[in-house]
Amino acid sequence: MGEARKVRGAGTRLHQGIRTGLDALRNPGSPLSVLIAEDDQVTSRTMGLMIAWEFPHLTVDTVDNGERGVELFRQRLPDIVIADLDLPGKDGLQMAAEIKTLKKETPLIVVTGCSDRTQLARLCEIGVNHCILKPYKVQELFAAIESCIAQLTKETDVRSYTLF
């Protein structure tokens, strides 16, 4: 419990080190990274394996609580964060807010069983990119990840024009 786990799917290779952010986007072949914060081990492992299988170029790390999520985010600066809203200790809402404070442009996907309008409005205020309601279809999650990857790629393209 409380320990980060690296997930590898069938057909993926273990990446030596993690290059993230603009470095990963500018260097073909370097992995983008995803951080999953989910307290249910079965859900976390399943989600990580499905993402690794569908997106073999992504490095996937998982944590089981919000505090560890923020800690690992600070250490590794993952490109995309996926968080369950109902996490022990620091919940997904608090975790998302803190991550957006640390690195505003980080795409965030929140998965929740809660459909409370006040809480959903708060997610929008924080800047969460996608909110997926449980139960969800895996295609919804994949579409959200693809959208985040497109956003990261677009931001890199815009920055490269201003850099040169």
Secondary structure, DSSP 4 states (H G I P E B T S, - for coil): ----EEE--TT----SS---HHHHHHSTTSPEEEEEE-S-HHHHHHHHHHHHHH-TTEEEEEESSHHHHHHHHHHH--SEEEEESS-SSS-HHHHHHHHHHH-TT--EEEEES---HHHHHHHHHHT-SEEEESS--HHHHHHHHHHHHHHHHHHHHHHHHHH-
